[in-house]
Amino acid sequence: MGHISLMAFLLFRELFIYSILKVKRFIQHLNAYFGIEDRCRDELIKYSILRKAKRGQIYCREDESRPYWCYVLDGMVGAYETQLRKPYLHWIATEGHYFTGTKHEYSFSSQDLCIQFLSKTTLACIPLSILQELQDKYPSMHHFVSIMRQRKSDFFNKKGLIMAKDATDRYIKLKELMPTLWYNLNNKLMSEFLYIDPKTLYESKKRQ
């Protein structure tokens, strides 16, 4: 019994330390957008739920709705379109980006995408209803969400330019427009994100 109690204590201690470190990391992210004495920042921290996940875990399937606004603290999350003949990563959210488990932050409807963790990931999740209340209450929250939306819009603009290229040219365009993502994706994820087969990806790498 003593050994089991010690193991339980050590596990609890490890989880407690992990939670403290992640909360500090979340606060560091928020400090880039909110003043230290901004009450909105404090409420955002209060209502946010920190969640960690392993690679391969599903956040929500295409027929599910999770009404949360999720900020990526570390790791990588992707959304798969499931109606195509082969896997296609419609979007990827990395550190400093957000996503929702619904069509958008003003909707509680499900989206036709399967959202999955592409690596070990930590999220800060806030209920959509709370997000909307904070936006109505604090101009700083509205400004923060606007910055996040613009970041997502920039992502999709670049993704559109990449996908407009021929299959053999998408790899080079990804490297040009999204160098950080290009560096962090393995061959499988890159093929799915660019919607090209492994052979085409191999030939594209040889050409550069």
Secondary structure, 3 states (H helix, E strand, C coil): CHHHHHHHHHHHHHHHHHHHHHHHHHHHHHCCCCCCCCHHHHHHHHHCEEEEECCCCEEECCCCCEEEEEEEEECEEEEEECCCCCCEEEEEEECCCEEEECCCCCCCCCCCCEEEECCCEEEEEEEHHHHHHHHHHCHHHHHHHHHHHHHHHHHHHHHHHHHCCCHHHHHHHHHHHCHHHHHHCCHHHHHHHHCCCHHHHHHHHHHC
